[in-house]
């Protein structure tokens, strides 16, 4: 008996699935990951702007990558305070602090993950490479080196100073700066009141050895 049904065509009264239904089914089976913004910075001003933009973009998390070596000026108070999880990646470059301020701020809602290389420029009194403030958590996955002093007998700088109520998880390499003729190198990490430190299995924290100044040749 012949039939008017053509192979590949839907039978009368049978509705083909709509594209929107298929899309919904796929979305339910394979939910998308939370959105994450990505920013690039080639100067300290651009880094501060990137953190401000990331806080406001509506994405769940953000990553900021350096596209050049960046220097944090001596008078800078902070890189900015994250209001959500932000990863700062030096991306093969170096972020260098030059003054006594320069906080790497955190917040309860905004842990800060630090990948790459961080240091402080040598000066007459050494210097701390990274001040962790804000009462939140910083996660160090890179290398942080404290400042070397340029004055004989002066104390060098710690790599990280954790300010009150903040915490650090170290998965990377943290080393205090070296002092010229000082009796001891500086500790890798200093902790303030109610500050916390967790050194993970992959983390190393060391104090630097003193550097002995050589006399000038006659």
BALOBA-1460 file (C-alpha; in Angstrom, 3 decimals):
// residues 218
<rec num="1" residu="x" x="0.000" y="0.000" z="0.000"/>
<rec num="2" residu="x" x="1.416" y="3.342" z="-1.031"/>
<rec num="3" residu="x" x="1.959" y="6.115" z="1.481"/>
<rec num="4" residu="x" x="2.189" y="9.875" z="0.962"/>
<rec num="5" residu="x" x="4.773" y="10.123" z="3.805"/>
<rec num="6" residu="x" x="8.171" y="11.239" z="2.536"/>
<rec num="7" residu="x" x="11.225" y="10.016" z="4.379"/>
<rec num="8" residu="x" x="12.917" y="12.815" z="6.274"/>
<rec num="9" residu="x" x="9.707" y="14.852" z="6.624"/>
<rec num="10" residu="x" x="7.728" y="14.998" z="9.888"/>
<rec num="11" residu="x" x="4.449" y="13.137" z="9.945"/>
<rec num="12" residu="x" x="1.284" y="15.187" z="10.000"/>
<rec num="13" residu="x" x="0.436" y="16.228" z="13.527"/>
<rec num="14" residu="x" x="4.036" y="15.719" z="14.800"/>
<rec num="15" residu="x" x="5.793" y="18.987" z="15.623"/>
<rec num="16" residu="x" x="9.522" y="19.210" z="14.936"/>
<rec num="17" residu="x" x="11.620" y="20.351" z="17.915"/>
<rec num="18" residu="x" x="12.314" y="24.077" z="17.840"/>
<rec num="19" residu="x" x="15.818" y="25.545" z="17.950"/>
<rec num="20" residu="x" x="15.106" y="27.235" z="21.272"/>
<rec num="21" residu="x" x="14.146" y="23.892" z="22.827"/>
<rec num="22" residu="x" x="17.367" y="22.304" z="21.599"/>
<rec num="23" residu="x" x="19.427" y="25.224" z="22.916"/>
<rec num="24" residu="x" x="17.805" y="24.960" z="26.320"/>
<rec num="25" residu="x" x="18.427" y="21.214" z="26.473"/>
<rec num="26" residu="x" x="22.103" y="21.656" z="25.609"/>
<rec num="27" residu="x" x="22.444" y="24.409" z="28.212"/>
<rec num="28" residu="x" x="20.983" y="22.151" z="30.868"/>
<rec num="29" residu="x" x="23.306" y="19.304" z="29.943"/>
<rec num="30" residu="x" x="26.416" y="21.466" z="29.602"/>
<rec num="31" residu="x" x="26.134" y="24.530" z="31.839"/>
<rec num="32" residu="x" x="28.547" y="27.363" z="30.961"/>
<rec num="33" residu="x" x="31.308" y="28.380" z="33.361"/>
<rec num="34" residu="x" x="30.954" y="31.667" z="35.195"/>
<rec num="35" residu="x" x="32.131" y="34.582" z="33.099"/>
<rec num="36" residu="x" x="35.589" y="36.041" z="33.789"/>
<rec num="37" residu="x" x="36.871" y="39.375" z="32.520"/>
<rec num="38" residu="x" x="40.444" y="39.835" z="31.254"/>
<rec num="39" residu="x" x="42.428" y="43.067" z="31.320"/>
<rec num="40" residu="x" x="45.944" y="44.185" z="30.405"/>
<rec num="41" residu="x" x="48.085" y="46.892" z="31.998"/>
<rec num="42" residu="x" x="51.425" y="48.409" z="30.957"/>
<rec num="43" residu="x" x="51.670" y="51.045" z="33.717"/>
<rec num="44" residu="x" x="50.660" y="51.471" z="37.335"/>
<rec num="45" residu="x" x="47.849" y="53.849" z="36.363"/>
<rec num="46" residu="x" x="46.515" y="51.243" z="33.930"/>
<rec num="47" residu="x" x="46.730" y="48.584" z="36.655"/>
<rec num="48" residu="x" x="44.627" y="50.692" z="39.026"/>
<rec num="49" residu="x" x="42.143" y="51.402" z="36.224"/>
<rec num="50" residu="x" x="41.940" y="47.696" z="35.366"/>
<rec num="51" residu="x" x="41.059" y="46.786" z="38.961"/>
<rec num="52" residu="x" x="38.382" y="49.480" z="39.034"/>
<rec num="53" residu="x" x="36.966" y="48.260" z="35.707"/>
<rec num="54" residu="x" x="37.035" y="44.630" z="36.833"/>
<rec num="55" residu="x" x="35.119" y="45.511" z="39.990"/>
<rec num="56" residu="x" x="32.404" y="47.100" z="37.873"/>
<rec num="57" residu="x" x="32.121" y="44.710" z="34.918"/>
<rec num="58" residu="x" x="29.556" y="42.273" z="36.330"/>
<rec num="59" residu="x" x="31.689" y="39.165" z="35.726"/>
<rec num="60" residu="x" x="32.181" y="36.698" z="38.563"/>
<rec num="61" residu="x" x="35.987" y="36.910" z="38.490"/>
<rec num="62" residu="x" x="38.707" y="38.776" z="36.598"/>
<rec num="63" residu="x" x="42.329" y="38.364" z="35.513"/>
<rec num="64" residu="x" x="44.684" y="41.302" z="34.991"/>
<rec num="65" residu="x" x="47.895" y="40.648" z="33.061"/>
<rec num="66" residu="x" x="50.853" y="42.982" z="32.747"/>
<rec num="67" residu="x" x="52.061" y="43.780" z="29.247"/>
<rec num="68" residu="x" x="55.284" y="45.491" z="30.424"/>
<rec num="69" residu="x" x="57.388" y="45.900" z="33.559"/>
<rec num="70" residu="x" x="55.418" y="48.092" z="35.958"/>
<rec num="71" residu="x" x="56.715" y="50.304" z="38.788"/>
<rec num="72" residu="x" x="54.523" y="51.205" z="41.746"/>
<rec num="73" residu="x" x="55.368" y="54.854" z="42.619"/>
<rec num="74" residu="x" x="56.571" y="55.735" z="46.091"/>
<rec num="75" residu="x" x="53.483" y="57.787" z="46.949"/>
<rec num="76" residu="x" x="50.945" y="55.217" z="45.784"/>
<rec num="77" residu="x" x="48.703" y="54.002" z="48.602"/>
<rec num="78" residu="x" x="47.333" y="50.848" z="46.950"/>
<rec num="79" residu="x" x="46.851" y="49.021" z="43.686"/>
<rec num="80" residu="x" x="43.099" y="49.212" z="44.405"/>
<rec num="81" residu="x" x="40.738" y="47.061" z="46.455"/>
<rec num="82" residu="x" x="39.053" y="44.113" z="44.687"/>
<rec num="83" residu="x" x="35.386" y="43.519" z="45.412"/>
<rec num="84" residu="x" x="35.433" y="40.044" z="43.832"/>
<rec num="85" residu="x" x="38.130" y="37.407" z="43.182"/>
<rec num="86" residu="x" x="40.857" y="38.942" z="41.000"/>
<rec num="87" residu="x" x="44.049" y="37.348" z="39.695"/>
<rec num="88" residu="x" x="47.022" y="39.605" z="39.037"/>
<rec num="89" residu="x" x="49.508" y="37.955" z="36.660"/>
<rec num="90" residu="x" x="52.777" y="39.714" z="35.829"/>
<rec num="91" residu="x" x="52.823" y="37.630" z="32.644"/>
<rec num="92" residu="x" x="56.618" y="37.342" z="32.364"/>
<rec num="93" residu="x" x="57.211" y="40.918" z="33.535"/>
<rec num="94" residu="x" x="58.046" y="42.346" z="36.975"/>
<rec num="95" residu="x" x="55.979" y="44.535" z="39.298"/>
<rec num="96" residu="x" x="58.364" y="46.639" z="41.410"/>
<rec num="97" residu="x" x="57.391" y="48.719" z="44.444"/>
<rec num="98" residu="x" x="59.484" y="51.828" z="45.180"/>
<rec num="99" residu="x" x="58.062" y="53.281" z="48.399"/>
<rec num="100" residu="x" x="56.959" y="52.426" z="51.918"/>
<rec num="101" residu="x" x="53.274" y="52.342" z="50.974"/>
<rec num="102" residu="x" x="51.891" y="50.357" z="48.046"/>
<rec num="103" residu="x" x="49.341" y="47.980" z="49.538"/>
<rec num="104" residu="x" x="48.158" y="44.872" z="47.747"/>
<rec num="105" residu="x" x="44.670" y="45.295" z="49.129"/>
<rec num="106" residu="x" x="42.160" y="42.519" z="49.681"/>
<rec num="107" residu="x" x="38.594" y="42.330" z="50.946"/>
<rec num="108" residu="x" x="36.372" y="39.643" z="52.407"/>
<rec num="109" residu="x" x="34.592" y="39.394" z="49.031"/>
<rec num="110" residu="x" x="37.708" y="39.922" z="46.962"/>
<rec num="111" residu="x" x="40.628" y="37.558" z="47.482"/>
<rec num="112" residu="x" x="43.667" y="38.511" z="45.424"/>
<rec num="113" residu="x" x="45.682" y="35.837" z="43.600"/>
<rec num="114" residu="x" x="49.222" y="36.910" z="42.715"/>
<rec num="115" residu="x" x="51.029" y="35.102" z="39.887"/>
<rec num="116" residu="x" x="54.436" y="36.099" z="38.532"/>
<rec num="117" residu="x" x="57.296" y="38.211" z="39.915"/>
<rec num="118" residu="x" x="57.123" y="40.946" z="42.564"/>
<rec num="119" residu="x" x="59.951" y="42.903" z="44.181"/>
<rec num="120" residu="x" x="60.950" y="46.270" z="45.641"/>
<rec num="121" residu="x" x="63.677" y="48.619" z="44.483"/>
<rec num="122" residu="x" x="66.807" y="48.740" z="46.696"/>
<rec num="123" residu="x" x="67.061" y="51.850" z="48.884"/>
<rec num="124" residu="x" x="68.776" y="53.164" z="51.984"/>
<rec num="125" residu="x" x="66.518" y="51.233" z="54.366"/>
<rec num="126" residu="x" x="65.532" y="48.206" z="52.347"/>
<rec num="127" residu="x" x="61.801" y="47.881" z="51.818"/>
<rec num="128" residu="x" x="58.924" y="45.446" z="51.940"/>
<rec num="129" residu="x" x="57.963" y="44.167" z="48.511"/>
<rec num="130" residu="x" x="54.327" y="43.459" z="49.308"/>
<rec num="131" residu="x" x="51.960" y="44.788" z="51.989"/>
<rec num="132" residu="x" x="48.828" y="42.634" z="52.255"/>
<rec num="133" residu="x" x="45.977" y="44.660" z="53.721"/>
<rec num="134" residu="x" x="42.194" y="44.891" z="53.856"/>
<rec num="135" residu="x" x="41.241" y="41.908" z="55.997"/>
<rec num="136" residu="x" x="40.884" y="39.493" z="53.074"/>
<rec num="137" residu="x" x="43.096" y="36.791" z="51.609"/>
<rec num="138" residu="x" x="46.024" y="36.918" z="49.202"/>
<rec num="139" residu="x" x="47.196" y="33.780" z="47.397"/>
<rec num="140" residu="x" x="50.819" y="33.923" z="46.270"/>
<rec num="141" residu="x" x="51.675" y="31.617" z="43.365"/>
<rec num="142" residu="x" x="54.722" y="33.493" z="42.133"/>
<rec num="143" residu="x" x="58.009" y="34.919" z="43.421"/>
<rec num="144" residu="x" x="58.213" y="37.757" z="45.951"/>
<rec num="145" residu="x" x="61.586" y="39.223" z="46.987"/>
<rec num="146" residu="x" x="62.174" y="41.805" z="49.718"/>
<rec num="147" residu="x" x="64.311" y="44.894" z="49.253"/>
<rec num="148" residu="x" x="68.084" y="45.033" z="49.650"/>
<rec num="149" residu="x" x="69.449" y="47.888" z="51.719"/>
<rec num="150" residu="x" x="72.212" y="50.075" z="50.299"/>
<rec num="151" residu="x" x="73.552" y="51.254" z="53.689"/>
<rec num="152" residu="x" x="76.014" y="49.234" z="55.722"/>
<rec num="153" residu="x" x="74.472" y="47.824" z="58.893"/>
<rec num="154" residu="x" x="70.902" y="48.708" z="57.904"/>
<rec num="155" residu="x" x="68.038" y="46.252" z="58.015"/>
<rec num="156" residu="x" x="66.758" y="44.955" z="54.702"/>
<rec num="157" residu="x" x="63.107" y="44.474" z="53.807"/>
<rec num="158" residu="x" x="60.765" y="41.532" z="54.241"/>
<rec num="159" residu="x" x="59.230" y="40.077" z="51.129"/>
<rec num="160" residu="x" x="55.671" y="40.212" z="52.502"/>
<rec num="161" residu="x" x="54.180" y="42.070" z="55.443"/>
<rec num="162" residu="x" x="50.697" y="40.844" z="56.353"/>
<rec num="163" residu="x" x="48.740" y="43.643" z="58.018"/>
<rec num="164" residu="x" x="46.116" y="43.124" z="60.779"/>
<rec num="165" residu="x" x="43.268" y="40.687" z="60.006"/>
<rec num="166" residu="x" x="44.582" y="39.815" z="56.531"/>
<rec num="167" residu="x" x="45.846" y="36.377" z="55.505"/>
<rec num="168" residu="x" x="48.260" y="34.888" z="52.975"/>
<rec num="169" residu="x" x="48.419" y="31.462" z="51.390"/>
<rec num="170" residu="x" x="51.855" y="30.888" z="49.870"/>
<rec num="171" residu="x" x="52.248" y="28.400" z="47.027"/>
<rec num="172" residu="x" x="55.296" y="30.138" z="45.570"/>
<rec num="173" residu="x" x="58.723" y="31.445" z="46.566"/>
<rec num="174" residu="x" x="59.084" y="34.216" z="49.169"/>
<rec num="175" residu="x" x="62.494" y="35.607" z="50.163"/>
<rec num="176" residu="x" x="63.526" y="38.498" z="52.410"/>
<rec num="177" residu="x" x="65.930" y="41.145" z="51.196"/>
<rec num="178" residu="x" x="69.667" y="41.257" z="51.900"/>
<rec num="179" residu="x" x="71.373" y="43.733" z="54.234"/>
<rec num="180" residu="x" x="74.885" y="45.118" z="53.751"/>
<rec num="181" residu="x" x="77.007" y="43.997" z="56.716"/>
<rec num="182" residu="x" x="73.875" y="43.362" z="58.787"/>
<rec num="183" residu="x" x="74.004" y="40.493" z="61.216"/>
<rec num="184" residu="x" x="71.048" y="38.716" z="59.708"/>
<rec num="185" residu="x" x="69.008" y="38.733" z="56.571"/>
<rec num="186" residu="x" x="65.364" y="39.766" z="56.899"/>
<rec num="187" residu="x" x="62.566" y="37.249" z="57.311"/>
<rec num="188" residu="x" x="60.530" y="36.368" z="54.259"/>
<rec num="189" residu="x" x="57.180" y="37.175" z="55.906"/>
<rec num="190" residu="x" x="56.225" y="39.401" z="58.847"/>
<rec num="191" residu="x" x="52.821" y="39.065" z="60.541"/>
<rec num="192" residu="x" x="50.843" y="41.786" z="62.301"/>
<rec num="193" residu="x" x="48.144" y="41.280" z="64.952"/>
<rec num="194" residu="x" x="45.541" y="38.707" z="63.894"/>
<rec num="195" residu="x" x="47.305" y="38.179" z="60.571"/>
<rec num="196" residu="x" x="47.507" y="34.628" z="59.230"/>
<rec num="197" residu="x" x="49.935" y="32.709" z="57.051"/>
<rec num="198" residu="x" x="49.539" y="29.305" z="55.437"/>
<rec num="199" residu="x" x="52.631" y="27.971" z="53.692"/>
<rec num="200" residu="x" x="51.447" y="25.240" z="51.316"/>
<rec num="201" residu="x" x="53.422" y="22.143" z="50.382"/>
<rec num="202" residu="x" x="54.763" y="23.848" z="47.261"/>
<rec num="203" residu="x" x="55.619" y="27.100" z="49.052"/>
<rec num="204" residu="x" x="59.052" y="28.218" z="50.261"/>
<rec num="205" residu="x" x="59.754" y="31.100" z="52.648"/>
<rec num="206" residu="x" x="63.356" y="32.089" z="53.389"/>
<rec num="207" residu="x" x="65.255" y="34.933" z="55.023"/>
<rec num="208" residu="x" x="68.026" y="36.413" z="52.922"/>
<rec num="209" residu="x" x="71.672" y="36.159" z="53.911"/>
<rec num="210" residu="x" x="73.608" y="39.330" z="54.762"/>
<rec num="211" residu="x" x="75.690" y="40.815" z="51.970"/>
<rec num="212" residu="x" x="79.216" y="41.755" z="53.080"/>
<rec num="213" residu="x" x="80.403" y="44.985" z="51.500"/>
<rec num="214" residu="x" x="83.790" y="44.723" z="49.862"/>
<rec num="215" residu="x" x="86.303" y="47.493" z="50.532"/>
<rec num="216" residu="x" x="87.170" y="49.760" z="47.645"/>
<rec num="217" residu="x" x="90.390" y="48.829" z="45.875"/>
<rec num="218" residu="x" x="93.434" y="50.922" z="46.917"/>
